[in-house]
């Protein structure tokens, strides 16, 4: 009987700890690291257009990535997006690499043939903290595989949403979580 009551007590205790952990993490009391929190003195942000300086330019990538990053910051932080030069945080960036390489090869009748291609996108982000007068720079790179039977234009059309989602998430995490 005593064993049964101990098990029930441990279950209730574990449940209570889980509930408390969840409530603390969602209200901002708990953070992954002190570096990941936004200082109280930071109230505004400006996200500048992410320039495309890669040798190959996907014309949809820059405007879509810029817009998605702005929306993510507005939705998931307390910062106010402004367009003037006096933002507390000024975020700018450039796409530096947008290239395709072969990542998988198959062999048929002693002939090698590409089976999987990899599209790699690299973005350099600069965060200027105008309150504390410091600058931080981040490099984000993601790869996206696609069948070698598809043209680059076909792959871009099907991968664009995934590219934008993954890159904006990675940039956001680097800026706000320091991961």
C-alpha positions in Angstrom: 0.0 0.0 0.0 2.9 2.4 0.9 4.5 1.7 -2.5 1.3 2.6 -4.3 1.0 5.9 -2.4 4.6 6.8 -3.2 4.1 6.2 -6.9 1.0 8.4 -6.9 2.9 11.1 -5.0 5.7 11.0 -7.5 3.3 11.1 -10.4 1.5 14.2 -9.0 4.8 15.8 -8.2 6.1 15.2 -11.8 2.9 16.5 -13.2 3.1 19.7 -11.1 6.7 20.3 -12.1 5.8 19.9 -15.8 3.0 22.4 -15.5 5.2 24.9 -13.7 7.9 24.6 -16.3 5.5 25.2 -19.1 4.0 28.2 -17.4 7.4 29.8 -16.7 8.7 29.2 -20.2 5.7 30.8 -21.9 5.6 33.9 -19.7 9.2 34.9 -20.2 10.5 34.1 -16.7 12.5 31.2 -18.0 14.9 31.7 -20.9 17.3 29.5 -22.8 20.2 31.9 -22.0 20.7 35.5 -20.8 22.1 36.3 -24.2 18.8 35.2 -25.8 16.6 37.8 -24.1 15.9 41.2 -25.6 17.1 44.0 -23.2 14.3 46.2 -21.8 15.9 49.2 -23.4 15.4 47.8 -26.9 11.9 48.7 -28.2 12.2 49.2 -31.9 13.6 47.3 -34.9 14.2 48.1 -38.5 14.6 45.2 -40.9 16.2 46.5 -44.1 15.8 44.8 -47.5 18.0 41.7 -47.7 20.1 42.3 -50.8 20.8 39.5 -53.2 24.6 39.6 -54.0 24.9 36.0 -55.1 26.3 35.2 -58.5 23.0 33.6 -59.4 19.9 35.6 -58.4 16.5 34.2 -57.6 14.4 37.3 -58.0 11.7 36.1 -55.5 14.1 35.2 -52.7 15.2 38.7 -51.4 11.8 40.4 -51.1 10.1 37.2 -49.7 12.8 36.5 -47.1 12.8 40.2 -46.0 9.1 40.2 -45.6 9.0 36.9 -43.8 11.7 38.0 -41.3 9.9 41.2 -40.6 6.6 39.4 -39.9 8.3 36.8 -37.7 9.9 39.5 -35.6 6.6 41.4 -35.3 4.7 38.3 -34.3 7.2 36.7 -32.0 8.8 39.6 -30.1 7.6 42.7 -28.4 9.6 44.9 -30.7 7.9 47.5 -32.9 9.0 47.6 -36.5 9.8 51.1 -37.8 11.3 52.3 -41.1 13.3 55.3 -39.8 17.0 55.5 -39.1 16.6 55.7 -35.3 15.5 52.1 -34.6 17.1 50.6 -31.5 18.1 47.5 -33.6 18.9 47.9 -37.3 19.0 44.5 -39.1 20.4 44.3 -42.6 21.6 41.4 -44.7 22.7 40.0 -48.0 22.4 36.7 -49.8 26.0 35.8 -50.6 25.6 32.3 -52.1 22.9 30.7 -54.2 24.5 27.7 -55.9 23.8 24.2 -57.1 26.0 21.2 -56.7 25.6 17.5 -57.2 25.1 15.6 -53.9 24.1 12.2 -55.1 25.3 10.0 -58.0 24.0 6.7 -59.4 25.7 4.3 -61.7 23.9 2.5 -64.5 25.8 0.4 -67.0 29.1 1.8 -65.8 28.0 5.4 -66.4 27.7 7.8 -63.5 24.8 10.1 -63.4 23.7 12.8 -61.0 20.6 11.7 -59.0 20.4 14.4 -56.4 21.3 18.1 -56.7 21.8 20.4 -53.7 20.8 24.1 -53.7 22.8 26.0 -51.1 21.7 29.4 -49.9 24.0 31.5 -47.6 22.9 34.8 -46.0 25.0 37.2 -44.0 23.1 39.2 -41.4 24.3 42.4 -39.6 22.6 43.5 -36.4 23.5 47.1 -35.3 22.5 47.8 -31.7 22.2 51.6 -31.6 21.4 51.7 -27.9 24.6 49.9 -26.8 26.6 50.9 -29.9 27.7 47.4 -30.9 27.4 45.3 -34.0 26.9 41.6 -34.4 27.2 39.6 -37.6 25.8 36.2 -38.3 26.2 33.8 -41.3 23.3 31.4 -42.0 23.5 28.7 -44.6 21.0 26.1 -45.6 21.0 23.3 -48.2 18.0 22.0 -50.1 18.1 18.7 -52.0 16.1 18.1 -55.2 16.0 15.4 -57.9 18.5 15.8 -60.7 15.7 15.1 -63.1 14.2 18.6 -62.3 15.5 21.8 -63.7 16.7 24.5 -61.3 13.6 26.6 -62.1 11.3 23.6 -61.2 13.2 23.0 -58.0 13.1 26.7 -57.1 9.3 26.8 -57.6 8.7 23.9 -55.3 11.4 24.7 -52.7 10.8 28.5 -52.3 8.4 28.2 -49.3 10.7 25.8 -47.5 13.8 28.0 -48.2 12.0 31.1 -46.9 10.7 29.3 -43.8 14.0 27.6 -42.9 16.2 30.7 -43.6 13.9 33.1 -41.7 13.7 30.7 -38.7 17.5 30.3 -38.7 18.1 34.1 -38.9 15.6 34.7 -36.2 17.1 32.1 -33.9 20.6 33.5 -34.4 19.5 37.0 -33.6 17.2 36.4 -30.7 18.4 33.1 -29.2 22.1 33.2 -30.0 22.0 29.5 -30.9 
